[in-house]
Amino acid sequence: MKRYTIPAELERLEKVKACIDRLLQKTPSSEEERMAIEIAVEEIFVNIVKYADISERDEIELRFDYKEDEKSVLIQFRDDGVCFNPLENEEPEIQTDLSGREPGGLGIYMVKKMMDDIRYEHREGKNVLTLEKRLSDRREE
C-alpha cells in the first residue's frame, strides 16, 4: 500500500487529485471509474480539511492500493480530527425541494453511491475511512 502524508490545506487538493490520477493510470480502470474515484477523494479530502477540527499544521495520511487479483482500488484516509463516522449520517432528502431541505450530507451520499464499499473505524485516536472501488476491466485508452 502506497502512503502519502499531506498537510491539511485546501490548497493541496490539486496535488492530491493529480497523485490519485497518476496512480489510477496504472490500473485497468475506465475513465468513468477514475472520475468516480477522483470525485470521492476530493469530497472526502475537503470534508476532512473543513470539518475535522484540525489545523493546517496537521496532516492527512492517504493510502492507495490496487489489488490486482480482486481488480479493486482501495483508498484510505487517516486523520487526527474529532471522531466522526460519516456513514452514520442520515441520508439526505434528495427528493425534497432544495428550499425545504437541510443543507449538508449530499457529498457523503454521493461518495456512497459511487464507491462499492466504504468502511469507517476510529483506531489509535485516528479516523480511518476506507473507500473501495471494484474495477470492470473495461479500460479506455
C-alpha positions, -999 to +999 in steps of 0.1 A: +000+000+000+014+034-010+013+060+017+013+098+014+012+125+041-005+157+031-008+189+050-045+196+059-048+225+035-073+230+008-045+243-014-032+208-016-063+194-032-050+197-068-018+178-059-039+151-042-061+147-073-030+147-096-014+120-074-046+098-075-048+103-112-012+091-117-019+060-095-051+052-113-034+054-147-015+022-137-047+003-132-072-012-157-098+014-146-121+030-171-125+068-175-158+066-156-143+047-127-113+071-125-137+100-124-158+085-097-128+077-075-113+112-081-147+129-071-149+107-040-113+115-030-119+152-035-151+151-014-135+133+015-103+153+015-123+186+015-146+174+043-116+164+065-099+197+060-131+218+066-149+198+093-125+175+112-114+203+135-077+200+125-053+228+117-032+234+086-002+222+106-019+188+109-016+161+083-039+137+065-025+103+056-037+090+023-031+053+014-036+038-020-036+002-030-046-016-062-054-052-056-048-069-089-062-103-080-095-086-069-094-058-095-102-032-069-088+001-057-086+009-020-081+045-008-078+051+028-078+084+047-064+088+082-067+119+103-064+131+139-097+151+138-127+147+160-142+112+160-167+113+132-183+084+113-198+098+081-216+065+075-239+072+105-253+103+089-289+102+078-295+100+041-303+135+027-338+141+014-329+143-023-365+142-035-373+173-014-372+208-029-338+225-021-355+253-003-372+230+022-342+207+028-315+210+055-281+217+040-253+191+040-250+154+035-250+153-003-213+148-007-211+117+015-243+104-001-226+108-035-195+090-023-216+061-010-233+058-044-200+060-064-179+035-043-186-002-039-177-003-002-169+023+024-157+014+059-150+036+089-133+030+122-117+050+149-084+034+156-055+045+178-070+080+181-075+084+143-104+085+120-098+058+093-121+059+063-115+033+036-131+036+001-132+006-023-140+006-060-141-026-079-130-022-115-148-035-145-116-041-166-130-021-195-102+004-197-105+030-225-072+041-239 
